[in-house]
């Protein structure tokens, strides 16, 4: 196949019988051009399959583009792609386009991906921080690029952020289990060192302390290796003589591993289970979850970015989005002692 060379602005001008400046004006300030000339230029552009390059135009002006960048983790995580959908819908409604890049939830990839996106003179950068330090973005912020941290606050960087009510969500779920008579409640998460998990773990511990349970370490299983399935952590926890009668999982990935482990252990519905994050089949399986609206989170993040572009010098904002407990069955099980062979 012979690849055709892309048409240039000069090609369109030649076919339409006008100057290059007139063609440029049609694609930037159409109201300043006579209607019949606009039509002639658009017809020529269509015939030549010409597409204007807004990035190049803005680079020549030295200003930002109408493109917003979003750096997220894994593509196969429902939270991330629903969040991206919420961002895109809101940005599109205001005339912005979205470009997405992923880090695979690794700290090493974050700065590299951010540098690549910022080279396009973004109007704003939204990211889910993974690295321990985002100070590398401070220079870009001083150049006027709004930085919005989503799900986790940025570290060593003055930036707007929008997060979930992680502490309150897990505190209320743990309290609900305590009200039902559970006293040995396990908590499993992987990764454990990120902000979201630290806040969720704090909510779990605070609820137990409120009921006089000071030491929850025997029932905690915390890991920081995404390649490690959580089934083994859960099996180890339930193999204890004082195994928990209820489990809270820190994210939907661990919840699915917990369901698998409980099945393999022939738990037969004895262990109560509440997971943070909903997932596609949770309602069918009757899994109780701490839920939130990722689309609304994305929309709110996009709105925050647009407002920051309009008011670069305004006070930094830290927002929290609500969570709520959805009871479907697994979290409502009463305490039941496990029998050992």
Secondary structure, DSSP 8 states (H G I E B T S, - for coil): --------HHHHHHHHTS-HHHHHHHHH-GGGS-HHHHHHHHHHHHHHT----HHHHHHHHTS--SEEEEEES-TT-HHHHHHHHHHHHHHHHTT-EEEEEE-TT-HHHHHHHHHHHHTT--SEEEE---SS--GGGHHHHHTT-EEEEESS--SSS--EEEEE-HHHHHHHHHHHHHHTT---EEEEEES-SSHHHHHHHHHHHHHHHHTT----GGGEEEE--TTS-SHHHHHHHHTSTT--SEEEESSHHHHHHHHHHHHHTT-TT-SEEEEES--TTHHHHT-EEEE--HHHHHHHHHHHHHHHHH-TTS---EEEE--EEE--SGGG---------
